[in-house]
Amino acid sequence: MCGIVGYVGEKQALEVLVDGLRRLEYRGYDSAGVAVISEGRLEVRKKAGKLVNLETLIGQDPLPQSTTGIGHTRWATHGGPTDHNAHPHVSDDGRIAVIHNGIIENFAPLRDELIAAGVMLSSETDSEIVAHLLARALPEVDQDLAAAMQSVCPRLEGAFTLVAMDPSDPSLVVGARRNSPLVVGLGEGENFLASDVAAFVDHTRNALELGQDQIVVVRADGVEVRDFAGTQVEAKPYVVDWDASAAEKGGYDLFMLKEIAEQPKAVADALRGRIDAEQRIQLDETALDDTVLRDITK
């Protein structure tokens, strides 16, 4: 399960993003990345491995100051755990940065469509195609990122959470969800997006619960929610009554209880993107041949 964090506000976005990702480390991941908007440009840093690898990279190649950004920890499905496959992904024109949790089940025909249009893909992921689709939708919707998200989401099959931003409008971050978690944190002069309240509970306990097939536009001074058809809807507000430690446990008293309850989902997440159309399990990235597999003992 990937970890997602988005921020728009007055603080330095990088600090909020890295802290949020650190609080989502319990979910398991194999790469991490962040993107911020500075002077009309996207600045992206991403690295395979643990979050400390990303922090080391940022120490060597610092990000500019910014109050708008997105961050991600990835559990590899399509494509191995490499720097290129880490999120955020950026469209070929540098216009859109996107992070994604879930599986785009029809990514193959969408990828072929983009390749036929001359797009040069830089990763093996299903996630990257969303960045290119959003960038190509913008001219058709008067350069409105939320409207582009509204146009693209119905084309996607599967379960997904998407969070995107456009450097031409640093005042907002746009998210969308279908059968994958996304929550909004409501602050004072700042707002948050995350896959889990643990990412922002130290900043605010006020949250919004998003429904299925909904898009959220997050600005520092407000939040707007609409469905995939563009109709504005009221999201359900609630107050997080756990502390940060409890939030990381998802409301369970013990991590052990949480892990027991999440075992079916953990197995499903591990197999996501690794079962082909004929229901065969594909583990190509393990590079284990039949002889090695037969020699493995419990």
Steps between C-alpha positions, in 0.01 A plus 500: 500500500650831394516804725373836374540852640401836350534848648395858421555768761749734662762256631793364303337216309807276501506476880130412512533242224802318641350496849175362358680231302697404808172444686384274217812281501314229693302427182807354326663642187799465269556857374408857587473836329377858527417785264458870576410803291751785485504799266259338257693174478472150641794385710506123555725280710445123526704199599466124530537355847418646839394856575849574631630447144268776379608727786864440409426589136325822605796584722729466197260672259280732710149596400402868479264648756136433421165492675335253260603139451423129482682196637482125451630168623462220245434129525601371156232341280559588133876534466773422749616713795727741312564875498320538165192315621478697826236772529425783432472456124516804274341545157737531205429874474586555867150625563354240738636310799292210629515241777287188500386219725324198351493331162396638160372174355467632143839669497626289205261643236538849648878464485478386136281801423760735647790331322311526170462872569876534534531506878835377632437309821769510767381217727339157496210607721128527446512825700701703249230481237271709723744792495505495118122463474444795734746717307322421174159569650592850623462683165153351461380635838643853501814393692293401805672214686186396689305485174783300342483254789125481450559419132770237558365304799202341320748357247686310771402150607593357838551638850700819532585809699656782298650829617631748244628854469575748222784754543300763313261509799692446826194592705347154481544125504235272348415149619264225386400162636328180396510200736826622653548719810535879492423736790513878533652677800355844574739749660518875560643658186608157380343176385622146447437189293612156612435130466479481880428757774828400665676719243344824625355437848783697664388806299123467524234263630227638275444284194266433210396155388480473121253272327552274201569657161566844642749775418630748754660838433716604794615859552651666805173678574245235409399168354254417221364151432323384184413165345643369175207658315593844637213539746607664826442281806530538876774290655443361849703685767634320806750549780793261543489403867821294501846630578779465243611162634146361493441644154792297369328193644184580306288504815621161628647469849805313373692483173470120525120520494513739205733268310277198570193685373683622190645164392246437219558850365878462531489184287276673244735801485804275456336328201366819344630542148660155509202294376457496123184472292519120519517511881866397509730656759788694342808561717740606225676762713617237750740353241467158663509200269327168561810340651543773760131496591504124554797532736326750727399352836278649767 
